[in-house]
Amino acid sequence: MDFDLVYEAYAEYVYSFLKSHLRDSYLVEDILQETFLSVYRQLNGFQA
């Protein structure tokens, strides 16, 4: 699976979820980045 497709499909939802729970945009951006970095690292083992 292509990382760009995963990011486009889920980034907005993950961002919205984080924003609704944290209310700190800097922390939200940091966690979003760490989340998708982890996804990127694990993507080769993912089976769709």
Secondary structure as GFF3:
##gff-version 3
##sequence-region A 1 48
A	DSSP	alpha_helix	3	22	.	.	.	ID=ss1
A	DSSP	alpha_helix	25	42	.	.	.	ID=ss2
A	DSSP	three_ten_helix	43	45	.	.	.	ID=ss3
###
